């Protein structure tokens, strides 16, 4: 599963990646200003957005890109490793629900 993390704290980047690897998730982190952020989200199956650590402009860009591509967005105001773990678990539960509904 490929997930983008938008926001977060630089010093926790290593921990975010470790937590995602434990759950079998390929995580790409965008925690500072990026050029053409919406285009970089095209490869992802879901987006985790840490609203407490991202600008309003970046949030609007992410939400617009996700809406136009039907990518689910999981938001959290907190930006710790536990918040990421909870969001990743929600993504997995959401994906299982989609698969069982399609079957």
N, CA, C and O atoms as a GROMACS GRO file, in nm:
protein
  412
    1UNK      N    1   0.085  -0.117   0.000
    1UNK     CA    2   0.000   0.000   0.000
    1UNK      C    3   0.090   0.124   0.000
    1UNK      O    4   0.188   0.130   0.075
    2UNK      N    5   0.057   0.221  -0.083
    2UNK     CA    6   0.136   0.344  -0.095
    2UNK      C    7   0.057   0.460  -0.036
    2UNK      O    8  -0.055   0.490  -0.079
    3UNK      N    9   0.116   0.526   0.063
    3UNK     CA   10   0.049   0.634   0.134
    3UNK      C   11   0.142   0.754   0.141
    3UNK      O   12   0.262   0.740   0.161
    4UNK      N   13   0.084   0.873   0.125
    4UNK     CA   14   0.159   0.998   0.140
    4UNK      C   15   0.125   1.059   0.275
    4UNK      O   16   0.009   1.063   0.316
    5UNK      N   17   0.227   1.107   0.343
    5UNK     CA   18   0.210   1.180   0.468
    5UNK      C   19   0.243   1.326   0.441
    5UNK      O   20   0.355   1.358   0.398
    6UNK      N   21   0.148   1.414   0.465
    6UNK     CA   22   0.170   1.556   0.444
    6UNK      C   23   0.168   1.623   0.581
    6UNK      O   24   0.069   1.614   0.654
    7UNK      N   25   0.278   1.688   0.616
    7UNK     CA   26   0.293   1.750   0.746
    7UNK      C   27   0.384   1.664   0.832
    7UNK      O   28   0.448   1.572   0.783
    8UNK      N   29   0.389   1.695   0.958
    8UNK     CA   30   0.472   1.618   1.049
    8UNK      C   31   0.596   1.694   1.091
    8UNK      O   32   0.617   1.809   1.051
    9UNK      N   33   0.676   1.631   1.172
    9UNK     CA   34   0.796   1.692   1.230
    9UNK      C   35   0.919   1.625   1.170
    9UNK      O   36   0.927   1.502   1.164
   10UNK      N   37   1.015   1.706   1.127
   10UNK     CA   38   1.136   1.654   1.063
   10UNK      C   39   1.207   1.549   1.147
   10UNK      O   40   1.249   1.446   1.094
   11UNK      N   41   1.221   1.573   1.276
   11UNK     CA   42   1.299   1.481   1.360
   11UNK      C   43   1.229   1.347   1.382
   11UNK      O   44   1.291   1.252   1.430
   12UNK      N   45   1.100   1.339   1.348
   12UNK     CA   46   1.027   1.213   1.362
   12UNK      C   47   1.018   1.134   1.231
   12UNK      O   48   0.957   1.027   1.227
   13UNK      N   49   1.078   1.186   1.126
   13UNK     CA   50   1.069   1.122   0.995
   13UNK      C   51   1.112   0.976   0.997
   13UNK      O   52   1.044   0.890   0.941
   14UNK      N   53   1.223   0.947   1.062
   14UNK     CA   54   1.273   0.810   1.071
   14UNK      C   55   1.172   0.720   1.142
   14UNK      O   56   1.151   0.606   1.101
   15UNK      N   57   1.110   0.773   1.246
   15UNK     CA   58   1.012   0.695   1.322
   15UNK      C   59   0.884   0.673   1.242
   15UNK      O   60   0.823   0.566   1.249
   16UNK      N   61   0.844   0.774   1.164
   16UNK     CA   62   0.728   0.758   1.076
   16UNK      C   63   0.752   0.644   0.978
   16UNK      O   64   0.665   0.559   0.958
   17UNK      N   65   0.869   0.642   0.917
   17UNK     CA   66   0.902   0.539   0.818
   17UNK      C   67   0.908   0.400   0.882
   17UNK      O   68   0.863   0.302   0.822
   18UNK      N   69   0.964   0.392   1.002
   18UNK     CA   70   0.970   0.264   1.073
   18UNK      C   71   0.830   0.212   1.105
   18UNK      O   72   0.802   0.094   1.087
   19UNK      N   73   0.744   0.300   1.151
   19UNK     CA   74   0.607   0.260   1.186
   19UNK      C   75   0.531   0.213   1.062
   19UNK      O   76   0.458   0.114   1.066
   20UNK      N   77   0.549   0.284   0.952
   20UNK     CA   78   0.483   0.245   0.827
   20UNK      C   79   0.534   0.110   0.780
   20UNK      O   80   0.456   0.027   0.733
   21UNK      N   81   0.665   0.087   0.791
   21UNK     CA   82   0.723  -0.040   0.748
   21UNK      C   83   0.667  -0.156   0.831
   21UNK      O   84   0.644  -0.264   0.778
   22UNK      N   85   0.646  -0.134   0.961
   22UNK     CA   86   0.588  -0.238   1.046
   22UNK      C   87   0.451  -0.281   0.997
   22UNK      O   88   0.412  -0.397   1.009
   23UNK      N   89   0.377  -0.184   0.941
   23UNK     CA   90   0.241  -0.212   0.895
   23UNK      C   91   0.236  -0.248   0.747
   23UNK      O   92   0.128  -0.265   0.691
   24UNK      N   93   0.352  -0.259   0.683
   24UNK     CA   94   0.357  -0.296   0.543
   24UNK      C   95   0.314  -0.186   0.448
   24UNK      O   96   0.255  -0.213   0.344
   25UNK      N   97   0.345  -0.063   0.484
   25UNK     CA   98   0.304   0.053   0.406
   25UNK      C   99   0.427   0.122   0.348
   25UNK      O  100   0.526   0.142   0.419
   26UNK      N  101   0.421   0.158   0.221
   26UNK     CA  102   0.525   0.240   0.159
   26UNK      C  103   0.484   0.385   0.182
   26UNK      O  104   0.382   0.430   0.129
   27UNK      N  105   0.562   0.457   0.261
   27UNK     CA  106   0.526   0.593   0.302
   27UNK      C  107   0.618   0.694   0.236
   27UNK      O  108   0.740   0.677   0.234
   28UNK      N  109   0.559   0.797   0.182
   28UNK     CA  110   0.636   0.909   0.127
   28UNK      C  111   0.596   1.033   0.206
   28UNK      O  112   0.477   1.063   0.220
   29UNK      N  113   0.695   1.105   0.257
   29UNK     CA  114   0.670   1.214   0.350
   29UNK      C  115   0.694   1.349   0.282
   29UNK      O  116   0.796   1.371   0.217
   30UNK      N  117   0.596   1.438   0.297
   30UNK     CA  118   0.607   1.577   0.250
   30UNK      C  119   0.585   1.666   0.372
   30UNK      O  120   0.471   1.697   0.406
   31UNK      N  121   0.693   1.707   0.438
   31UNK     CA  122   0.676   1.786   0.559
   31UNK      C  123   0.735   1.926   0.549
   31UNK      O  124   0.753   1.994   0.650
   32UNK      N  125   0.766   1.968   0.429
   32UNK     CA  126   0.803   2.107   0.407
   32UNK      C  127   0.746   2.150   0.273
   32UNK      O  128   0.691   2.068   0.199
   33UNK      N  129   0.758   2.275   0.242
   33UNK     CA  130   0.700   2.329   0.119
   33UNK      C  131   0.752   2.254  -0.004
   33UNK      O  132   0.872   2.238  -0.022
   34UNK      N  133   0.660   2.209  -0.086
   34UNK     CA  134   0.694   2.133  -0.206
   34UNK      C  135   0.640   2.204  -0.329
   34UNK      O  136   0.532   2.263  -0.325
   35UNK      N  137   0.716   2.200  -0.436
   35UNK     CA  138   0.668   2.254  -0.563
   35UNK      C  139   0.575   2.151  -0.624
   35UNK      O  140   0.609   2.033  -0.634
   36UNK      N  141   0.457   2.196  -0.666
   36UNK     CA  142   0.358   2.111  -0.732
   36UNK      C  143   0.322   1.988  -0.650
   36UNK      O  144   0.326   1.875  -0.699
   37UNK      N  145   0.288   2.011  -0.525
   37UNK     CA  146   0.251   1.902  -0.434
   37UNK      C  147   0.136   1.816  -0.487
   37UNK      O  148   0.143   1.693  -0.476
   38UNK      N  149   0.030   1.874  -0.543
   38UNK     CA  150  -0.080   1.789  -0.592
   38UNK      C  151  -0.035   1.686  -0.696
   38UNK      O  152  -0.086   1.573  -0.697
   39UNK      N  153   0.057   1.721  -0.783
   39UNK     CA  154   0.106   1.626  -0.884
   39UNK      C  155   0.183   1.512  -0.820
   39UNK      O  156   0.183   1.400  -0.872
   40UNK      N  157   0.248   1.538  -0.708
   40UNK     CA  158   0.327   1.435  -0.640
   40UNK      C  159   0.241   1.336  -0.563
   40UNK      O  160   0.290   1.233  -0.518
   41UNK      N  161   0.113   1.365  -0.549
   41UNK     CA  162   0.022   1.276  -0.478
   41UNK      C  163  -0.047   1.176  -0.570
   41UNK      O  164  -0.124   1.092  -0.523
   42UNK      N  165  -0.021   1.184  -0.699
   42UNK     CA  166  -0.089   1.099  -0.796
   42UNK      C  167  -0.062   0.951  -0.780
   42UNK      O  168  -0.146   0.870  -0.819
   43UNK      N  169   0.050   0.912  -0.726
   43UNK     CA  170   0.089   0.771  -0.713
   43UNK      C  171   0.029   0.705  -0.590
   43UNK      O  172   0.039   0.583  -0.576
   44UNK      N  173  -0.033   0.782  -0.502
   44UNK     CA  174  -0.072   0.731  -0.370
   44UNK      C  175  -0.213   0.672  -0.367
   44UNK      O  176  -0.300   0.710  -0.446
   45UNK      N  177  -0.234   0.580  -0.275
   45UNK     CA  178  -0.365   0.519  -0.255
   45UNK      C  179  -0.444   0.590  -0.145
   45UNK      O  180  -0.567   0.578  -0.140
   46UNK      N  181  -0.375   0.664  -0.058
   46UNK     CA  182  -0.439   0.740   0.049
   46UNK      C  183  -0.342   0.848   0.096
   46UNK      O  184  -0.221   0.841   0.071
   47UNK      N  185  -0.397   0.948   0.163
   47UNK     CA  186  -0.315   1.058   0.217
   47UNK      C  187  -0.345   1.071   0.365
   47UNK      O  188  -0.461   1.072   0.407
   48UNK      N  189  -0.239   1.082   0.444
   48UNK     CA  190  -0.252   1.115   0.586
   48UNK      C  191  -0.206   1.260   0.597
   48UNK      O  192  -0.096   1.295   0.557
   49UNK      N  193  -0.293   1.344   0.653
   49UNK     CA  194  -0.266   1.488   0.662
   49UNK      C  195  -0.261   1.529   0.808
   49UNK      O  196  -0.360   1.521   0.879
   50UNK      N  197  -0.143   1.574   0.852
   50UNK     CA  198  -0.127   1.626   0.988
   50UNK      C  199  -0.156   1.775   0.984
   50UNK      O  200  -0.069   1.855   0.949
   51UNK      N  201  -0.278   1.813   1.019
   51UNK     CA  202  -0.325   1.950   1.002
   51UNK      C  203  -0.255   2.050   1.094
   51UNK      O  204  -0.251   2.169   1.063
   52UNK      N  205  -0.201   2.004   1.204
   52UNK     CA  206  -0.134   2.095   1.296
   52UNK      C  207   0.004   2.139   1.248
   52UNK      O  208   0.060   2.235   1.301
   53UNK      N  209   0.059   2.072   1.148
   53UNK     CA  210   0.194   2.101   1.101
   53UNK      C  211   0.200   2.134   0.953
   53UNK      O  212   0.304   2.116   0.889
   54UNK      N  213   0.090   2.182   0.897
   54UNK     CA  214   0.088   2.213   0.754
   54UNK      C  215   0.013   2.345   0.734
   54UNK      O  216  -0.078   2.378   0.810
   55UNK      N  217   0.052   2.420   0.633
   55UNK     CA  218  -0.012   2.548   0.607
   55UNK      C  219  -0.153   2.528   0.550
   55UNK      O  220  -0.187   2.422   0.499
   56UNK      N  221  -0.234   2.632   0.561
   56UNK     CA  222  -0.369   2.625   0.507
   56UNK      C  223  -0.365   2.605   0.356
   56UNK      O  224  -0.445   2.530   0.300
   57UNK      N  225  -0.271   2.672   0.291
   57UNK     CA  226  -0.259   2.660   0.146
   57UNK      C  227  -0.226   2.516   0.105
   57UNK      O  228  -0.288   2.463   0.012
   58UNK      N  229  -0.131   2.455   0.174
   58UNK     CA  230  -0.095   2.316   0.142
   58UNK      C  231  -0.212   2.223   0.168
   58UNK      O  232  -0.236   2.131   0.090
   59UNK      N  233  -0.285   2.246   0.276
   59UNK     CA  234  -0.401   2.163   0.307
   59UNK      C  235  -0.504   2.173   0.196
   59UNK      O  236  -0.558   2.071   0.152
   60UNK      N  237  -0.532   2.294   0.150
   60UNK     CA  238  -0.629   2.312   0.041
   60UNK      C  239  -0.583   2.244  -0.087
   60UNK      O  240  -0.664   2.186  -0.159
   61UNK      N  241  -0.453   2.252  -0.117
   61UNK     CA  242  -0.399   2.186  -0.236
   61UNK      C  243  -0.416   2.035  -0.226
   61UNK      O  244  -0.458   1.970  -0.322
   62UNK      N  245  -0.383   1.981  -0.111
   62UNK     CA  246  -0.393   1.836  -0.091
   62UNK      C  247  -0.539   1.791  -0.101
   62UNK      O  248  -0.569   1.692  -0.168
   63UNK      N  249  -0.628   1.863  -0.036
   63UNK     CA  250  -0.769   1.824  -0.038
   63UNK      C  251  -0.827   1.833  -0.179
   63UNK      O  252  -0.905   1.746  -0.220
   64UNK      N  253  -0.789   1.936  -0.254
   64UNK     CA  254  -0.836   1.950  -0.392
   64UNK      C  255  -0.786   1.837  -0.481
   64UNK      O  256  -0.862   1.780  -0.559
   65UNK      N  257  -0.657   1.805  -0.468
   65UNK     CA  258  -0.598   1.696  -0.548
   65UNK      C  259  -0.660   1.562  -0.511
   65UNK      O  260  -0.690   1.481  -0.599
   66UNK      N  261  -0.680   1.539  -0.383
   66UNK     CA  262  -0.738   1.412  -0.338
   66UNK      C  263  -0.883   1.400  -0.387
   66UNK      O  264  -0.925   1.292  -0.431
   67UNK      N  265  -0.957   1.506  -0.379
   67UNK     CA  266  -1.097   1.504  -0.423
   67UNK      C  267  -1.106   1.476  -0.573
   67UNK      O  268  -1.190   1.398  -0.617
   68UNK      N  269  -1.020   1.540  -0.651
   68UNK     CA  270  -1.026   1.522  -0.796
   68UNK      C  271  -0.985   1.382  -0.840
   68UNK      O  272  -1.025   1.336  -0.947
   69UNK      N  273  -0.905   1.313  -0.758
   69UNK     CA  274  -0.858   1.178  -0.792
   69UNK      C  275  -0.924   1.069  -0.708
   69UNK      O  276  -0.887   0.952  -0.719
   70UNK      N  277  -1.021   1.106  -0.627
   70UNK     CA  278  -1.092   1.011  -0.538
   70UNK      C  279  -0.996   0.937  -0.446
   70UNK      O  280  -1.009   0.816  -0.425
   71UNK      N  281  -0.900   1.010  -0.391
   71UNK     CA  282  -0.805   0.954  -0.296
   71UNK      C  283  -0.856   0.985  -0.155
   71UNK      O  284  -0.882   1.101  -0.123
   72UNK      N  285  -0.870   0.884  -0.069
   72UNK     CA  286  -0.916   0.910   0.067
   72UNK      C  287  -0.810   0.987   0.147
   72UNK      O  288  -0.690   0.962   0.134
   73UNK      N  289  -0.856   1.080   0.231
   73UNK     CA  290  -0.767   1.160   0.315
   73UNK      C  291  -0.804   1.134   0.461
   73UNK      O  292  -0.921   1.142   0.499
   74UNK      N  293  -0.704   1.103   0.540
   74UNK     CA  294  -0.720   1.082   0.684
   74UNK      C  295  -0.645   1.193   0.755
   74UNK      O  296  -0.523   1.206   0.741
   75UNK      N  297  -0.718   1.274   0.832
   75UNK     CA  298  -0.660   1.392   0.895
   75UNK      C  299  -0.644   1.372   1.045
   75UNK      O  300  -0.726   1.307   1.110
   76UNK      N  301  -0.538   1.431   1.097
   76UNK     CA  302  -0.514   1.430   1.241
   76UNK      C  303  -0.449   1.563   1.278
   76UNK      O  304  -0.358   1.609   1.210
   77UNK      N  305  -0.494   1.623   1.385
   77UNK     CA  306  -0.431   1.747   1.430
   77UNK      C  307  -0.298   1.717   1.498
   77UNK      O  308  -0.205   1.797   1.492
   78UNK      N  309  -0.289   1.602   1.562
   78UNK     CA  310  -0.164   1.561   1.626
   78UNK      C  311  -0.068   1.510   1.520
   78UNK      O  312  -0.110   1.470   1.411
   79UNK      N  313   0.062   1.511   1.552
   79UNK     CA  314   0.159   1.469   1.451
   79UNK      C  315   0.261   1.371   1.507
   79UNK      O  316   0.373   1.361   1.456
   80UNK      N  317   0.225   1.299   1.610
   80UNK     CA  318   0.316   1.201   1.668
   80UNK      C  319   0.309   1.067   1.596
   80UNK      O  320   0.228   1.048   1.505
   81UNK      N  321   0.394   0.977   1.639
   81UNK     CA  322   0.400   0.844   1.578
   81UNK      C  323   0.269   0.768   1.606
   81UNK      O  324   0.222   0.694   1.520
   82UNK      N  325   0.212   0.786   1.724
   82UNK     CA  326   0.084   0.720   1.756
   82UNK      C  327  -0.028   0.771   1.665
   82UNK      O  328  -0.114   0.693   1.623
   83UNK      N  329  -0.028   0.900   1.635
   83UNK     CA  330  -0.128   0.956   1.544
   83UNK      C  331  -0.114   0.894   1.405
   83UNK      O  332  -0.213   0.862   1.340
   84UNK      N  333   0.010   0.879   1.359
   84UNK     CA  334   0.033   0.815   1.230
   84UNK      C  335  -0.015   0.670   1.232
   84UNK      O  336  -0.082   0.624   1.139
   85UNK      N  337   0.019   0.598   1.338
   85UNK     CA  338  -0.023   0.458   1.350
   85UNK      C  339  -0.176   0.446   1.344
   85UNK      O  340  -0.229   0.359   1.275
   86UNK      N  341  -0.245   0.534   1.415
   86UNK     CA  342  -0.392   0.531   1.414
   86UNK      C  343  -0.446   0.559   1.274
   86UNK      O  344  -0.540   0.493   1.230
   87UNK      N  345  -0.389   0.657   1.204
   87UNK     CA  346  -0.434   0.689   1.070
   87UNK      C  347  -0.406   0.574   0.973
   87UNK      O  348  -0.491   0.542   0.890
   88UNK      N  349  -0.290   0.512   0.984
   88UNK     CA  350  -0.257   0.400   0.896
   88UNK      C  351  -0.350   0.282   0.921
   88UNK      O  352  -0.391   0.213   0.828
   89UNK      N  353  -0.385   0.259   1.047
   89UNK     CA  354  -0.481   0.152   1.078
   89UNK      C  355  -0.618   0.184   1.019
   89UNK      O  356  -0.688   0.094   0.972
   90UNK      N  357  -0.657   0.311   1.023
   90UNK     CA  358  -0.785   0.351   0.962
   90UNK      C  359  -0.782   0.330   0.811
   90UNK      O  360  -0.882   0.287   0.753
   91UNK      N  361  -0.669   0.359   0.748
   91UNK     CA  362  -0.655   0.336   0.604
   91UNK      C  363  -0.672   0.188   0.573
   91UNK      O  364  -0.743   0.152   0.480
   92UNK      N  365  -0.606   0.104   0.652
   92UNK     CA  366  -0.616  -0.041   0.628
   92UNK      C  367  -0.758  -0.091   0.648
   92UNK      O  368  -0.807  -0.171   0.568
   93UNK      N  369  -0.827  -0.045   0.751
   93UNK     CA  370  -0.965  -0.085   0.775
   93UNK      C  371  -1.054  -0.037   0.661
   93UNK      O  372  -1.142  -0.111   0.616
   94UNK      N  373  -1.031   0.085   0.613
   94UNK     CA  374  -1.108   0.141   0.503
   94UNK      C  375  -1.088   0.058   0.376
   94UNK      O  376  -1.183   0.032   0.303
   95UNK      N  377  -0.965   0.016   0.350
   95UNK     CA  378  -0.934  -0.065   0.232
   95UNK      C  379  -0.999  -0.204   0.240
   95UNK      O  380  -1.049  -0.254   0.140
   96UNK      N  381  -0.999  -0.264   0.358
   96UNK     CA  382  -1.064  -0.394   0.376
   96UNK      C  383  -1.214  -0.379   0.352
   96UNK      O  384  -1.276  -0.466   0.290
   97UNK      N  385  -1.272  -0.271   0.401
   97UNK     CA  386  -1.414  -0.246   0.379
   97UNK      C  387  -1.448  -0.230   0.232
   97UNK      O  388  -1.552  -0.278   0.188
   98UNK      N  389  -1.361  -0.163   0.156
   98UNK     CA  390  -1.383  -0.148   0.012
   98UNK      C  391  -1.379  -0.282  -0.058
   98UNK      O  392  -1.462  -0.310  -0.144
   99UNK      N  393  -1.282  -0.366  -0.022
   99UNK     CA  394  -1.268  -0.496  -0.087
   99UNK      C  395  -1.388  -0.586  -0.058
   99UNK      O  396  -1.436  -0.656  -0.147
  100UNK      N  397  -1.436  -0.584   0.066
  100UNK     CA  398  -1.548  -0.671   0.100
  100UNK      C  399  -1.677  -0.620   0.038
  100UNK      O  400  -1.766  -0.700   0.006
  101UNK      N  401  -1.690  -0.489   0.018
  101UNK     CA  402  -1.810  -0.434  -0.045
  101UNK      C  403  -1.811  -0.466  -0.195
  101UNK      O  404  -1.918  -0.486  -0.254
  102UNK      N  405  -1.692  -0.472  -0.256
  102UNK     CA  406  -1.684  -0.501  -0.398
  102UNK      C  407  -1.706  -0.649  -0.428
  102UNK      O  408  -1.744  -0.684  -0.539
  103UNK      N  409  -1.683  -0.734  -0.331
  103UNK     CA  410  -1.695  -0.880  -0.352
  103UNK      C  411  -1.838  -0.926  -0.354
  103UNK      O  412  -1.864  -1.045  -0.371
   0.00000   0.00000   0.00000
